[in-house]
Amino acid sequence: MQLRWGSSYSFPINGCDLASRARVVLSESGRPVRYVARVSVGGWLEADGQAALSVAETALRNALAVPYQDLKFLSDDGAVMAVSLLNANSLSGVRVVDGPNFDGRDGAEYATLRQFGFEVEAEYLITSAANAVLSFSESLSITGTGGPVRRLRVPVNATALVRQQISPRSIIRATQSGQAVGHLKYPTAPRPLWAAPILLEDQVQVQKGNPKRIGQGFVEYPLAWSYAFESDTPLVGVPGLPPL
């Protein structure tokens, strides 16, 4: 068994121990959308003397400082093992996120051996989750009932306020607004609850924000919307429900 970082750095055959774990990223509704895979590597550099070990340590540091390489764990017949992290199909790219650390305390340390450890991480898409909506919220505000308009007035030479009806009917106004975050692309804004002429088409607002960068890729595309309505009859509606 042999571990390789990229195409130019190979670790000693049977010279590394590996442990792997994964953390699932969920949407707000609880849907799995991607997973973060992490591989912990431990091993020993072998060389004759402090100078040679220092050269080997520098070579390892320089190799791991180059991000977005394949971390391949090869079997004895050259097959790529499942614990490997491949850069090409990763959303973030493969990166060293901890180390390399050199904390060996054995008697042979810096004589013939140099113990090392580091951790590598990459994020991958969960099948069919590219179009997932990570979060969604919408509200509907309705102002007025269409009934008479009454206002308090101060009559001339009077000391008491008088409530007067200044119109037999009033305008009903409504605002439908919300925001959503798409996984790998902008989500589609929901349709207005009422069409024109109730919808004030000149006041439609749709706003896109910048996505979040994770290494080589982008996720979490935010979108916001707002629709204004005016009507002379009562409006009845409810905000939209979050998608799965």
N, C-alpha and C positions, 0 to 999 in steps of 0.2 A: 504494500500500500504506500502511496506517495501523495503528498499535498503539493499543489502548485498555485502560485499567485501570478495571474497573467500568463504571458507566453515566455517570460524571461527568468522567472525565479522559481526554483524547485527546492523543496525542503528535503532533508535526508530521508531515504527510504525507511519506512517504519519508525520515523523519528518524531511523530506528532500524535498527540491525543486530541480528539475532537468531541465536542458536545454541542447539540443543537436544540433550539427551542423556537417557538413561533407564537406571535401575539396577533389576534384577529382584530381588525379595525371594523367597528360597527357603525351603521348609519344611525340617525336619531331614532328611527323606528325599530332598530334592533337587527337590521339586515346586514349580514357580513359582506363587506365590499372589497377588502384587500387584507393581506396578512404581512406582518413584519417578521422575516426570518433572521435569526441571529445564530452564528456559529462561533463557539469559543474554542480557541486553538492553544494548546500548550505543547512545548517540546524543548529540545536541547540542541544548541549549536556545538559541534565538535571541532576542535582545532588544537594545535600543539603550541601552547604558550599564550601569554597575555596579548602579545602583539597580533598574532594570528586571530585570536578570538575577537579582538577589537575591530579588525578588518571585517570579520564575518558579521559582527553586530551592526556595523555601519552599512554593510550591504543589505541586511534585512530591513533596517530602518528606511533606507532609501527606496527599496522596493515597495514597502507598504505605504509609503508617502504618496504613491501614485494611485489615485482613486479610479473607480469604475473599471476594475479588472475582474476576470473570472477567478473565483476561488474553486478550484477543481480538486476533488479527492478521487484518485485513480486506484482502481483495484489492481491486483497483480497482473491481470491480462490487459490492462490499459483502459478498461471501461470506466466511464464517469459515474461515480456513486451518487445516490439520491441526496446525500447531505451537502453536496456541492451547491454553491450560489453562482448562478450564471448572470452575467451583466445584460445580455441582449434582450431577455424577456422580462427585465425588472423595470418597474415604474421609476424607481429612484436611482437605480444603478447600485452596484456593490461597493461598499465603502468600509474602511476600517474605522470603527467608532470608539475603540478603546485600545490603547497601546501603540506599539509593542512595549510591554513592561518586562523588565529584567530584575527579578527579585529572588533569584536563587541564593541559597545559603549553604549548600553542600560543600564538603571539603574540596571537591574538585573544581568548584566555581572559579572561573578566571584562571584555571590552570590547564585543564583539557576540555572543560564544558562551560557553556553559558546558557542558563535556563531562561526561556522567554515565554510570554503569553500575550495574546491579543484577541480582540473580538471583531467580527465582521458582520455587517447588517445590510439587508436589502428588502425593499417592499415589492410585493407582487400582487397583481390583480386577481381577484376571485372570479371564476368563470361567470359570465353573464352579468357582471356588476358594473360594466363600463357606463351604462346609461342610468345608473341608480341615482336617486335624489337623496342626498345625505340629511337634509333638514328642510322643513316646510312649515310656514305659518301664514295665516291670512286672517284679516279682520274685516267686518262690515259694520259701518256706522251709518245709521239713518236718523236724520234730523227733521222733525216736523211730522204733522199728521194730515196736512191739507186743510185743516179747519180755519176758522176766522182768525184774523190778526187783531189783537187787542193790545193797546198801549196805555200807560198812565199819562194823563195830560194835566197841566196846570191851567185852568181857565183864568181869563183876565179878571183881576180884582177879586179872586177867590183865594181862600186859605186852605182848602182841601183838594186833594188830588182826585181826579175823575178818570175812571177806566173807560176808554172809548174803543169801539170797534172801527178800525180804519180800512178793513178789507174783509169781504165775506169768505175769501179763500186764501190759502197760502201755498208757497212752493215747498215741495218735499225734496230734500237734498240727501244724497247718500255718497259715501266714499268706500270703495273696496280697495284694500291695500294689503300687501304681503311681501314676503321674501322667501327665497329658496336657495339651496346650494346643491349644484350638480356635482357628480363624482369626477368624471373625466371630460365633461363638456357643460356648457350652459344649459340649464333646464328650460323648458318652454313655459312662458307665463300663462296662467289660466285665462280663459276667455272672460270678458266682462259679463256680469250677471244679467244686465239688460242692454239691449242694442240701442243704436240711435233711433229716434231723436232723444230718448231719455239719456243715453250716454253722451257726455260732452266730449266729442272726439278731439277737440283742440286742446283738451287738458289731460289726455292720456300720457302717462309717464312710465317708461320702462328703463331701468338702470342696470348696467352690468359693472361688476367690480373685477379687480384682477384676481386670478387664481393663486393658490399657494404653491410655491416651488418646494419639491422634495428631491434634492439631488439633481438628477438629470431631467426629471419629469415635473408635470404640474397636476394638481388635484384641487378639488373644492372650488368650483366656479360659482360665485354668488350672483344672484339676480334679484331685483326688487321691482315692484310694479304698483301703480296707483291709478284708479279709475274714478272719475267724478260723474255724478248723475243728478239730473233735475227732473221732477215729475209733478203733474197736477193731480195725480191719483196715488193712493197709498202704495208703497213698495214693500214687498215681502220677500225675503231671501235669507240665506245662511252662507257663511264662508265655506270655502272648499276644505276637503279632508286631505290630510297628508297621504301621499302615495306610499306603497310598500317599498 
